[in-house]
Amino acid sequence: MAMDLPALTTLLVSLRLSVAVQGTPMEAFRGNIAAIHARDRAAYLSHYLHTPELARVAPDGLRQGYEEFARGAGDGWPDTLVATHLRIVPVSPDVAYGVYRYRVVDTSGSARGVSERVFVRTPAGWKVAVTTAFPTPGAAPPPTAFIGATLVDGTGGAPVRNAVVVMRDGRVACAGPRATCPVPPDADTVPAAGKWIIPGLVDTHVHFSQTGWVDGRPDALDLRDQYPYDQVEADLHARPERFFRSYLCSGVTSVFDVGGYSWTLDLQARTAQSSTAPRVLSAGPLLSTIDFWLNLPDQRQFIYMADEATVRQAVRAHKAWGAAAMKLWYIMPPQPPDTARVSALVAAAGDEARKVGLPLIVHATGLWEAKDALRAGARVLVHSVWSAPVDDEFLALARRAGTIYVPTLMVPDGYRQVAARRFERERQPLACVDPGTRARALATDSVAPAKRPTTAALEQRTARTAQGLAQGQANLKRVHDAGVPIAMGTDAGNPLTLHGASVFMELEAMQAAGLTPADVLVAATRTGARALGLDSTGTVTAGATADLLVLDADPLADIKNVRRIALVVRRGEVYTRRELEYR
C-alpha cells in the first residue's frame, strides 16, 4: 500500500466526506473498470477524486494530483482489459481497499499484473483516492479447470467426452474423464460443455525476417524504392513482437523460425517462459547452395556454401550461437549443375551437424535434391517435393532416417496472388493480423500496376501453381500412407502467407490432400512439437505445457472448425479470441 491508514484519515478529514451511504465500493470498482472497457473518458475520470491528493503508484514511484492524471487519461486505451479476482476489503465505514488481477492486450503485446484501489466515501459516492498497477510477468497464472468439453488431446487417441482439464503453474496437471481428473478446490472453473479442447497449434516453418508481404521479399516484387529493404529489416528486428499476438490469435502456441538473420536467435530466450508470445525456436542464418543476393550489407541470412571449410565452420558457429537447428536451402541452378560438388557439400553439412548435435533441416522441393538431403541425414524436410511423384526410394530413405515431412502446400499461392494483384483476403482471418501488415496486404491489388505480368504470363503461373499444389498434395498422401511422420508448416512471412493467420489454409489443404482431420491435428500438434524437439508440448496430457485451444465446433468432423477458436491458452494464461484480435 502506498498510503497508510492515518494518512487516509487525514485525507478524509480534509475532504469533509459525508458518512451517508451512496452505492458500494464494489459498484464503484466495477464501474471504474467498465469505463475502461467502454473507453469512456468522462465516465472513467468520474470515479477519481478531483483533488491534488489523488495518489497514483506504479513501478516508477508515486505521483499525486488529479490534473496531471486527467490530462493523460484516454491517451492509450488498451485493446482489451481482462479484470479478474476482484476483491473489496472494508477498512472503515468510509474507506475500502480493492484489488484485482489484470491483463491488458495492445499493439505491443500482452501484459498482466495486479492493480489496487483505495476507495473513500464522498457526497457523490465512493471515489478512488489511491490507484496502483504493478506488472507481474513472472507470476504463474491462477490454477484453472475447464469442465465438460470434449478433449482431443493430440496423441491420436479417441476423444474424451465430458472431460476435465486442470492447469497449474503453466502446465497441465490433469486431463481426462471427470472420474479420474477431480477439480481442485482452489482452481477457477470454466464451464466448457459443448466445446472441444485441442493442443495449441505448432507451425514448424516460419520466418520472422520476412513481413508477410513483398517488402520483405523484394525478389518477388521489387518495391525497394518505396520500402528500402534495410529499413524493413531494421523494423522487423526492432519489433518482432508485432507477430506474437497474430500467432496466439490464430491458435499457434509454438513456431520454428527455420532461417533468417542472426537476431532471430534471440527470440528463443525471449519467448521460452512467456505466456504472451508463442514459443519460438530458431535456426538463424541458413546455408545455401546458391549465392543468393537477399542479404544486408553488414550481415547475411544466406551463407553461401562456397567450400567444405565454409560449410563446417558455419555449422559449428550455429552450435556456438545456440541455434536450434542447421537449415540448408538446397536449390539447384537452372544451368546443368555440378551435382557431385553440391552433394558433397550437403553431405559435409549433415556430417558436421551430427558431430555438433544439431538437427539438419532442409528446403528441397526437387525429388533428386530431397533424396540427397535424406542421405545427408535431414531430420526435417520443410517443403513438399513438387518436381515429381515421390518414389519408393524416397520413402525408404525417409523412413530409415526418421525424417519428418512438412508439406508447406500453400506458400506458392501467395506469390501467385501477388503476381495477379489480387489478395484473396477471405482465406485468412485478418482480425488476427497486425494493422500495418494488414494494410500492406490489402494494398496488393493496386500496387505497382506497371509491373503486373501480362495476362498470358499470369495464366501460365496460375496453371503452374495449381499443378504444383496437386503434386504436393498427392505426395503428401503417399508419404503419410507410407508411415512417414507429417508436421504442419506454412512458410509464414513469405508474401501473403501471413504470420499466424495462414495456418488455416495450410490445415485445410492437408485435409484436401486426403488426410483425415485427426491426422491433420496430430501433424499440427504432437508431430510439430517433435520437429521442434519439444517433448513437453503438442499434447494436452498431464505434465505437458498448458498450451491449448478451446473450440466452438468439432475439429474431427472438419478441420475447418479449428478456425472457430473461443479461447487460447498459452502456458496456463487464458485468452479469449476476441481480446487477441486487432480492433
C-alpha positions as CSV (number, residue, x, y, z in Angstrom):
1,M,0.0,0.0,0.0
2,A,1.3,3.4,-0.9
3,M,-0.7,5.2,1.9
4,D,-1.2,4.1,5.5
5,L,-4.5,4.4,7.5
6,P,-3.5,7.6,9.4
7,A,-2.7,9.3,6.1
8,L,-6.0,8.2,4.7
9,T,-7.9,9.5,7.8
10,T,-6.2,12.9,7.3
11,L,-7.3,12.9,3.7
12,L,-10.8,12.0,4.7
13,V,-11.0,14.9,7.1
14,S,-9.6,17.4,4.6
15,L,-12.2,16.4,2.1
16,R,-15.0,16.6,4.7
17,L,-16.6,13.5,3.5
18,S,-20.2,12.6,4.2
19,V,-21.0,9.4,6.1
20,A,-24.1,8.8,4.0
21,V,-24.1,5.6,2.1
22,Q,-24.2,6.2,-1.7
23,G,-23.6,2.9,-3.6
24,T,-21.0,0.4,-2.6
25,P,-17.2,0.2,-3.1
26,M,-17.7,-2.8,-5.4
27,E,-20.2,-1.0,-7.6
28,A,-17.6,1.8,-7.9
29,F,-14.9,-0.7,-8.6
30,R,-16.9,-2.4,-11.4
31,G,-17.9,1.0,-12.8
32,N,-14.3,2.1,-12.9
33,I,-13.3,-1.0,-14.9
34,A,-16.4,-0.8,-17.1
35,A,-15.4,2.8,-18.1
36,I,-12.0,1.4,-19.3
37,H,-13.8,-1.3,-21.4
38,A,-16.1,1.4,-22.9
39,R,-13.2,3.8,-23.5
40,D,-15.4,6.4,-21.9
41,R,-13.0,9.1,-20.7
42,A,-15.6,11.2,-18.8
43,A,-17.0,8.1,-17.0
44,Y,-13.5,6.9,-16.2
45,L,-12.5,10.2,-14.7
46,S,-15.7,10.5,-12.7
47,H,-14.5,7.6,-10.5
48,Y,-11.5,9.5,-9.2
49,L,-11.1,12.2,-6.6
50,H,-10.7,15.6,-8.3
51,T,-8.1,16.8,-5.8
52,P,-4.3,17.3,-5.6
53,E,-4.2,14.4,-3.1
54,L,-5.1,11.8,-5.6
55,A,-2.3,9.3,-5.5
56,R,-1.0,7.0,-8.3
57,V,1.6,4.4,-7.6
58,A,3.4,2.3,-10.2
59,P,6.9,0.7,-10.5
60,D,8.4,4.2,-11.2
61,G,7.1,5.6,-7.9
62,L,4.4,7.8,-6.5
63,R,2.6,10.6,-8.4
64,Q,0.0,12.9,-7.0
65,G,-2.6,15.2,-8.4
66,Y,-5.8,14.9,-10.4
67,E,-5.0,17.5,-13.1
68,E,-1.9,15.7,-14.5
69,F,-3.8,12.4,-14.3
70,A,-6.7,13.8,-16.2
71,R,-4.6,15.2,-19.0
72,G,-3.2,11.7,-19.8
73,A,-6.4,9.8,-19.4
74,G,-7.7,8.1,-22.5
75,D,-4.5,8.6,-24.5
76,G,-3.6,4.9,-24.5
77,W,-6.6,2.7,-24.0
78,P,-5.7,-1.0,-24.2
79,D,-7.3,-3.0,-27.0
80,T,-8.7,-5.2,-24.2
81,L,-8.6,-5.3,-20.5
82,V,-9.4,-8.5,-18.6
83,A,-10.1,-8.0,-14.9
84,T,-10.5,-11.0,-12.6
85,H,-10.4,-11.8,-8.9
86,L,-11.9,-8.5,-7.8
87,R,-12.0,-8.2,-4.1
88,I,-13.0,-5.5,-1.7
89,V,-11.8,-5.3,1.9
90,P,-13.5,-2.7,4.2
91,V,-11.0,-0.7,6.2
92,S,-13.5,1.6,7.9
93,P,-17.1,2.8,7.2
94,D,-15.6,5.4,4.9
95,V,-12.6,3.6,3.4
96,A,-12.3,0.4,1.4
97,Y,-9.4,-1.4,-0.2
98,G,-9.9,-3.1,-3.6
99,V,-7.6,-5.3,-5.7
100,Y,-7.9,-7.3,-8.9
101,R,-5.7,-9.2,-11.4
102,Y,-5.5,-7.5,-14.8
103,R,-4.4,-8.5,-18.2
104,V,-4.1,-5.9,-21.0
105,V,-3.5,-6.5,-24.7
106,D,-2.4,-3.8,-27.0
107,T,-0.3,-3.4,-30.1
108,S,2.9,-4.2,-28.2
109,G,1.6,-7.5,-26.9
110,S,0.1,-8.6,-23.6
111,A,0.9,-7.8,-20.0
112,R,-0.6,-8.9,-16.7
113,G,-0.3,-7.7,-13.2
114,V,-2.1,-6.6,-10.0
115,S,-3.9,-3.3,-9.6
116,E,-5.2,-1.8,-6.4
117,R,-7.7,0.9,-5.4
118,V,-8.4,2.7,-2.2
119,F,-12.0,4.0,-2.2
120,V,-13.3,6.7,0.0
121,R,-16.9,7.7,0.6
122,T,-17.8,11.2,-0.6
123,P,-21.1,13.1,-1.0
124,A,-21.1,12.0,-4.7
125,G,-20.5,8.3,-3.8
126,W,-17.4,6.1,-3.5
127,K,-14.3,7.6,-5.3
128,V,-10.8,6.4,-5.9
129,A,-8.2,8.1,-3.7
130,V,-5.3,5.8,-4.4
131,T,-4.7,3.7,-7.5
132,T,-1.7,1.3,-8.2
133,A,-0.7,-1.0,-11.0
134,F,2.2,-3.4,-10.9
135,P,3.1,-5.8,-13.7
136,T,3.7,-9.4,-12.5
137,P,5.3,-11.1,-15.6
138,G,6.9,-13.8,-13.5
139,A,3.8,-14.9,-11.6
140,A,2.1,-18.1,-12.6
141,P,-1.4,-17.8,-13.9
142,P,-4.0,-19.0,-11.3
143,P,-5.0,-22.7,-11.4
144,T,-7.8,-23.2,-13.8
145,A,-10.1,-26.1,-14.8
146,F,-12.1,-26.5,-17.9
147,I,-15.1,-28.7,-17.3
148,G,-17.3,-30.6,-19.7
149,A,-15.6,-30.2,-23.1
150,T,-14.7,-32.9,-25.5
151,L,-10.9,-33.5,-25.2
152,V,-8.9,-34.2,-28.4
153,D,-5.5,-34.5,-26.7
154,G,-3.2,-34.6,-29.8
155,T,-1.9,-38.1,-29.2
156,G,-4.2,-39.6,-31.9
157,G,-6.3,-41.4,-29.3
158,A,-10.1,-41.4,-29.1
159,P,-11.7,-38.1,-27.9
160,V,-12.8,-37.9,-24.3
161,R,-16.3,-36.6,-23.8
162,N,-17.3,-34.5,-20.8
163,A,-13.6,-34.1,-19.9
164,V,-11.8,-32.1,-17.3
165,V,-8.5,-30.3,-18.0
166,V,-6.8,-28.8,-14.9
167,M,-3.9,-26.3,-15.4
168,R,-1.5,-25.3,-12.6
169,D,1.8,-23.3,-12.8
170,G,1.7,-23.2,-16.6
171,R,1.3,-26.9,-17.1
172,V,-1.4,-29.5,-17.5
173,A,-1.9,-31.0,-14.1
174,C,-4.6,-33.5,-15.2
175,A,-6.6,-34.1,-18.4
176,G,-9.2,-36.8,-18.9
177,P,-12.6,-38.1,-17.7
178,R,-14.2,-36.5,-14.6
179,A,-13.9,-39.7,-12.7
180,T,-10.1,-39.6,-13.0
181,C,-9.5,-35.9,-13.0
182,P,-11.0,-34.2,-10.0
183,V,-11.3,-30.4,-9.9
184,P,-9.0,-28.9,-7.1
185,P,-10.9,-26.6,-4.7
186,D,-8.6,-23.7,-5.4
187,A,-9.0,-23.7,-9.2
188,D,-11.0,-21.3,-11.2
189,T,-13.6,-23.3,-13.1
190,V,-14.6,-22.6,-16.7
191,P,-17.7,-24.4,-17.9
192,A,-16.9,-25.8,-21.4
193,A,-19.8,-28.1,-22.2
194,G,-20.4,-28.1,-26.0
195,K,-16.8,-27.1,-26.6
196,W,-13.7,-29.0,-27.9
197,I,-10.2,-28.8,-26.4
198,I,-7.2,-29.4,-28.6
199,P,-3.5,-28.7,-28.1
200,G,-2.1,-25.3,-29.3
201,L,-1.0,-25.5,-32.9
202,V,2.7,-25.8,-33.9
203,D,3.9,-24.1,-37.1
204,T,7.2,-25.7,-38.0
205,H,8.1,-23.3,-40.8
206,V,8.1,-19.6,-40.3
207,H,10.4,-16.6,-40.9
208,F,10.4,-13.6,-38.6
209,S,12.9,-11.9,-41.0
210,Q,10.1,-11.7,-43.5
211,T,7.0,-9.5,-43.2
212,G,4.2,-11.5,-44.9
213,W,4.4,-9.1,-47.9
214,V,6.7,-8.2,-50.7
215,D,8.6,-5.5,-48.8
216,G,10.3,-8.4,-47.0
217,R,10.9,-10.4,-50.2
218,P,11.8,-7.9,-53.0
219,D,12.8,-10.9,-55.1
220,A,9.0,-11.5,-55.5
221,L,8.2,-7.8,-56.4
222,D,10.9,-5.2,-56.1
223,L,9.5,-2.2,-54.3
224,R,12.7,-1.2,-52.6
225,D,12.3,2.4,-53.9
226,Q,9.2,2.7,-51.7
227,Y,10.2,0.2,-49.0
228,P,14.0,0.2,-48.5
229,Y,15.0,-3.3,-47.6
230,D,17.4,-2.3,-44.9
231,Q,14.7,-0.2,-43.2
232,V,12.2,-3.1,-43.5
233,E,14.6,-5.5,-41.8
234,A,15.6,-2.9,-39.1
235,D,11.9,-2.5,-38.2
236,L,11.4,-6.3,-38.1
237,H,14.4,-6.6,-35.8
238,A,13.1,-3.8,-33.6
239,R,9.6,-5.1,-33.3
240,P,9.2,-8.8,-33.9
241,E,6.6,-8.9,-31.2
242,R,4.1,-7.5,-33.7
243,F,3.6,-11.1,-34.9
244,F,3.4,-12.7,-31.4
245,R,-0.2,-11.7,-30.9
246,S,-1.1,-12.8,-34.5
247,Y,0.2,-16.3,-33.8
248,L,-1.7,-16.6,-30.5
249,C,-4.9,-15.1,-32.0
250,S,-4.6,-17.9,-34.7
251,G,-4.2,-20.6,-32.1
252,V,-0.4,-21.1,-32.7
253,T,1.5,-21.5,-29.5
254,S,4.9,-22.7,-30.9
255,V,6.8,-21.9,-34.0
256,F,10.1,-22.8,-35.7
257,D,11.9,-20.0,-37.4
258,V,13.9,-22.0,-39.9
259,G,16.0,-19.3,-41.5
260,G,16.7,-15.6,-41.0
261,Y,19.1,-13.0,-39.7
262,S,21.0,-13.8,-36.6
263,W,18.8,-11.6,-34.4
264,T,16.0,-14.2,-34.7
265,L,18.1,-16.5,-32.5
266,D,17.4,-14.1,-29.6
267,L,13.7,-14.9,-29.8
268,Q,14.3,-18.3,-28.3
269,A,15.3,-17.0,-24.8
270,R,12.8,-14.1,-25.1
271,T,9.8,-16.5,-25.5
272,A,10.9,-19.6,-23.5
273,Q,8.9,-18.7,-20.4
274,S,6.5,-16.3,-21.9
275,S,2.7,-16.5,-21.8
276,T,2.3,-13.5,-24.1
277,A,4.1,-15.0,-27.1
278,P,4.4,-18.3,-28.9
279,R,7.4,-20.5,-28.0
280,V,9.9,-19.7,-30.7
281,L,12.8,-21.9,-31.8
282,S,15.2,-20.5,-34.3
283,A,17.8,-21.8,-36.8
284,G,19.3,-18.5,-37.6
285,P,21.2,-17.8,-41.0
286,L,20.8,-20.7,-43.4
287,L,23.3,-22.4,-45.6
288,S,22.6,-22.0,-49.3
289,T,23.8,-24.0,-52.3
290,I,23.5,-20.8,-54.4
291,D,25.0,-17.4,-53.6
292,F,21.6,-15.7,-53.1
293,W,21.6,-11.9,-53.0
294,L,18.9,-11.2,-50.4
295,N,21.2,-10.1,-47.6
296,L,22.1,-6.9,-45.9
297,P,25.4,-5.0,-46.4
298,D,26.7,-5.9,-42.9
299,Q,25.1,-9.4,-42.3
300,R,23.9,-12.4,-44.2
301,Q,20.8,-14.6,-43.8
302,F,22.0,-16.8,-46.7
303,I,25.5,-18.3,-46.2
304,Y,26.9,-19.5,-49.5
305,M,28.3,-23.0,-49.4
306,A,31.5,-22.0,-51.2
307,D,33.5,-24.9,-50.0
308,E,33.6,-27.6,-47.3
309,A,35.5,-25.4,-44.8
310,T,32.9,-22.7,-45.0
311,V,30.1,-25.3,-44.5
312,R,31.7,-26.9,-41.5
313,Q,32.6,-23.5,-39.9
314,A,29.0,-22.3,-40.3
315,V,27.6,-25.4,-38.6
316,R,30.0,-25.0,-35.7
317,A,29.1,-21.3,-35.4
318,H,25.4,-22.1,-35.2
319,K,26.1,-24.5,-32.4
320,A,28.0,-21.8,-30.5
321,W,25.2,-19.3,-31.1
322,G,22.6,-21.6,-29.6
323,A,20.7,-22.3,-32.8
324,A,18.0,-25.0,-32.5
325,A,19.0,-26.5,-35.9
326,M,21.1,-26.0,-39.1
327,K,18.9,-25.1,-42.0
328,L,20.0,-25.8,-45.6
329,W,18.5,-24.2,-48.7
330,Y,19.0,-26.9,-51.4
331,I,18.5,-25.0,-54.7
332,M,19.9,-26.2,-58.0
333,P,20.6,-23.5,-60.5
334,P,18.9,-23.7,-63.9
335,Q,22.1,-24.5,-65.8
336,P,23.5,-28.0,-65.7
337,P,24.6,-28.1,-62.0
338,D,27.8,-29.6,-60.6
339,T,25.8,-32.2,-58.7
340,A,28.8,-34.1,-57.3
341,R,30.3,-30.9,-55.8
342,V,27.0,-29.7,-54.3
343,S,26.1,-33.2,-53.0
344,A,29.5,-33.4,-51.3
345,L,28.9,-30.1,-49.5
346,V,25.4,-31.1,-48.4
347,A,26.9,-34.3,-47.0
348,A,29.5,-32.3,-45.2
349,A,26.8,-30.2,-43.6
350,G,25.0,-33.3,-42.4
351,D,28.2,-34.8,-41.1
352,E,29.2,-31.7,-39.2
353,A,25.6,-31.2,-37.8
354,R,25.7,-34.8,-36.4
355,K,29.1,-34.1,-34.8
356,V,27.9,-31.0,-33.0
357,G,24.5,-32.3,-32.2
358,L,22.3,-30.0,-34.4
359,P,19.4,-31.4,-36.4
360,L,19.6,-30.7,-40.1
361,I,16.6,-29.1,-41.7
362,V,16.5,-28.9,-45.5
363,H,14.4,-27.0,-48.1
364,A,14.4,-29.3,-51.1
365,T,11.5,-29.2,-53.5
366,G,13.1,-31.4,-56.2
367,L,13.0,-35.1,-55.8
368,W,16.7,-35.6,-56.5
369,E,17.7,-32.9,-54.0
370,A,15.3,-34.3,-51.4
371,K,16.7,-37.8,-51.7
372,D,20.2,-36.3,-51.4
373,A,19.2,-34.4,-48.3
374,L,17.8,-37.6,-46.7
375,R,21.1,-39.4,-47.4
376,A,22.8,-36.5,-45.7
377,G,20.7,-37.0,-42.6
378,A,17.9,-34.4,-42.9
379,R,15.8,-34.6,-39.8
380,V,13.1,-32.3,-41.3
381,L,12.1,-31.5,-44.9
382,V,10.3,-28.2,-44.7
383,H,8.8,-28.3,-48.2
384,S,6.9,-30.7,-50.4
385,V,8.5,-32.5,-53.2
386,W,7.0,-30.6,-56.1
387,S,9.1,-31.7,-59.1
388,A,7.8,-35.3,-59.4
389,P,5.9,-38.0,-57.6
390,V,7.8,-39.4,-54.6
391,D,9.1,-42.9,-55.3
392,D,9.8,-46.0,-53.2
393,E,13.5,-45.0,-52.8
394,F,12.4,-41.6,-51.3
395,L,10.0,-43.3,-48.9
396,A,12.6,-45.8,-47.8
397,L,15.2,-43.1,-47.2
398,A,12.7,-41.0,-45.2
399,R,11.7,-44.0,-43.1
400,R,15.3,-45.0,-42.4
401,A,16.3,-41.5,-41.4
402,G,13.2,-40.9,-39.3
403,T,12.6,-37.7,-41.2
404,I,9.6,-35.5,-40.6
405,Y,7.9,-34.3,-43.8
406,V,6.4,-30.8,-43.7
407,P,4.3,-30.3,-46.9
408,T,4.1,-26.4,-46.8
409,L,1.4,-26.6,-49.5
410,M,0.0,-23.1,-49.8
411,V,3.0,-20.7,-49.9
412,P,3.3,-20.7,-53.7
413,D,-0.3,-19.4,-53.9
414,G,0.7,-16.2,-52.1
415,Y,3.2,-15.5,-54.8
416,R,0.6,-16.1,-57.4
417,Q,-1.8,-13.7,-55.7
418,V,1.0,-11.0,-55.7
419,A,1.6,-11.5,-59.4
420,A,-2.1,-11.4,-60.2
421,R,-2.5,-8.3,-57.9
422,R,-5.5,-10.0,-56.2
423,F,-5.3,-10.7,-52.5
424,E,-7.8,-13.3,-51.5
425,R,-8.5,-11.8,-48.2
426,E,-11.3,-14.1,-47.1
427,R,-8.9,-17.1,-46.8
428,Q,-7.0,-15.7,-43.8
429,P,-8.6,-14.2,-40.7
430,L,-7.4,-10.6,-41.0
431,A,-8.7,-9.7,-37.5
432,C,-5.6,-11.7,-36.3
433,V,-3.2,-9.7,-38.4
434,D,-1.5,-6.6,-37.1
435,P,-2.8,-3.3,-38.7
436,G,0.4,-2.5,-40.5
437,T,0.7,-5.9,-42.2
438,R,-3.0,-6.0,-42.9
439,A,-2.8,-2.6,-44.7
440,R,0.0,-3.7,-46.9
441,A,-1.7,-7.0,-47.7
442,L,-4.9,-5.1,-48.7
443,A,-2.8,-2.8,-50.9
444,T,-1.7,-5.7,-53.0
445,D,-4.5,-5.2,-55.6
446,S,-3.3,-1.8,-56.6
447,V,0.4,-1.8,-56.0
448,A,2.9,-1.3,-58.9
449,P,0.4,-1.8,-61.8
450,A,3.1,-1.2,-64.3
451,K,5.0,-4.3,-63.1
452,R,2.0,-6.6,-63.3
453,P,2.7,-9.6,-65.6
454,T,0.8,-10.0,-68.8
455,T,-2.5,-12.0,-68.9
456,A,-0.7,-14.9,-70.7
457,A,2.1,-14.9,-68.1
458,L,-0.5,-14.9,-65.2
459,E,-2.4,-17.7,-66.8
460,Q,0.8,-19.8,-67.1
461,R,1.7,-19.0,-63.5
462,T,-1.8,-19.9,-62.2
463,A,-1.6,-23.3,-64.0
464,R,1.9,-24.0,-62.6
465,T,0.7,-23.1,-59.1
466,A,-2.3,-25.4,-59.4
467,Q,-0.1,-28.2,-60.9
468,G,2.4,-27.8,-58.0
469,L,-0.3,-27.9,-55.4
470,A,-1.8,-31.0,-56.9
471,Q,1.6,-32.7,-57.0
472,G,2.3,-31.6,-53.4
473,Q,-1.0,-33.0,-52.1
474,A,-0.5,-36.3,-53.9
475,N,3.0,-36.6,-52.5
476,L,1.7,-35.7,-49.0
477,K,-0.9,-38.5,-49.2
478,R,1.6,-41.1,-50.3
479,V,4.2,-40.0,-47.7
480,H,1.6,-40.2,-45.0
481,D,0.3,-43.6,-46.1
482,A,3.9,-44.9,-46.1
483,G,4.2,-44.1,-42.4
484,V,6.5,-41.1,-42.6
485,P,5.6,-38.6,-39.9
486,I,4.0,-35.4,-41.1
487,A,4.1,-31.9,-39.5
488,M,2.3,-28.7,-40.4
489,G,4.3,-25.7,-41.6
490,T,3.2,-22.6,-43.5
491,D,6.4,-20.7,-44.5
492,A,4.8,-17.7,-42.9
493,G,6.5,-14.4,-43.7
494,N,6.5,-15.0,-47.4
495,P,4.3,-12.7,-49.5
496,L,0.6,-13.1,-48.4
497,T,1.4,-16.1,-46.3
498,L,0.7,-14.1,-43.2
499,H,2.1,-14.8,-39.8
500,G,-0.4,-16.8,-37.8
501,A,-3.4,-16.3,-40.0
502,S,-2.0,-18.6,-42.8
503,V,-2.3,-21.8,-40.7
504,F,-5.9,-22.4,-41.5
505,M,-5.3,-22.5,-45.3
506,E,-2.5,-25.0,-44.7
507,L,-4.6,-27.2,-42.4
508,E,-7.4,-27.3,-44.9
509,A,-5.1,-28.0,-47.8
510,M,-3.7,-31.0,-45.9
511,Q,-7.2,-32.3,-45.3
512,A,-8.0,-31.8,-49.0
513,A,-5.0,-34.0,-49.8
514,G,-6.8,-36.9,-48.2
515,L,-5.6,-36.8,-44.6
516,T,-8.3,-37.2,-42.0
517,P,-9.0,-34.3,-39.6
518,A,-7.5,-36.4,-36.8
519,D,-4.3,-36.9,-38.9
520,V,-4.0,-33.2,-39.6
521,L,-4.4,-32.4,-35.9
522,V,-1.7,-34.7,-34.9
523,A,0.6,-33.2,-37.6
524,A,-0.2,-29.7,-36.4
525,T,0.4,-30.5,-32.7
526,R,2.3,-33.6,-31.5
527,T,4.4,-34.2,-34.6
528,G,5.1,-30.5,-34.9
529,A,6.4,-30.4,-31.4
530,R,8.7,-33.4,-32.3
531,A,10.0,-31.4,-35.2
532,L,10.9,-28.6,-32.8
533,G,12.4,-31.0,-30.4
534,L,10.0,-30.0,-27.6
535,D,8.9,-33.1,-25.6
536,S,6.5,-31.2,-23.3
537,T,4.5,-29.5,-26.0
538,G,1.9,-30.7,-28.5
539,T,-0.5,-32.7,-26.4
540,V,-3.0,-32.0,-23.7
541,T,-1.7,-34.6,-21.2
542,A,-0.5,-34.5,-17.6
543,G,2.8,-32.7,-17.4
544,A,2.7,-31.0,-20.7
545,T,3.0,-27.3,-21.1
546,A,-0.5,-25.8,-20.8
547,D,-0.8,-24.7,-24.5
548,L,-4.3,-25.4,-25.8
549,L,-7.3,-24.2,-27.6
550,V,-11.0,-24.3,-26.8
551,L,-13.1,-24.5,-30.0
552,D,-16.7,-23.9,-30.7
553,A,-17.1,-26.7,-33.2
554,D,-15.8,-30.3,-33.7
555,P,-12.3,-30.4,-35.4
556,L,-12.7,-34.1,-36.0
557,A,-15.7,-33.5,-38.2
558,D,-13.9,-30.9,-40.4
559,I,-10.5,-29.3,-39.9
560,K,-12.1,-26.0,-40.9
561,N,-13.6,-25.9,-37.4
562,V,-10.2,-25.1,-36.0
563,R,-11.0,-21.6,-37.2
564,R,-13.7,-21.4,-34.6
565,I,-11.5,-20.6,-31.6
566,A,-13.2,-19.5,-28.4
567,L,-10.2,-19.5,-26.1
568,V,-6.4,-19.6,-26.5
569,V,-4.2,-20.8,-23.6
570,R,-0.5,-20.2,-23.5
571,R,1.4,-21.6,-20.5
572,G,-1.8,-21.6,-18.5
573,E,-2.8,-18.0,-19.3
574,V,-6.3,-18.0,-20.8
575,Y,-7.2,-15.5,-23.6
576,T,-10.4,-15.0,-25.4
577,R,-10.1,-15.0,-29.2
578,R,-11.8,-11.6,-29.2
579,E,-9.2,-9.9,-27.0
580,L,-6.4,-11.2,-29.2
581,E,-7.9,-9.8,-32.3
582,Y,-6.9,-6.4,-33.5
583,R,-9.5,-3.7,-33.5
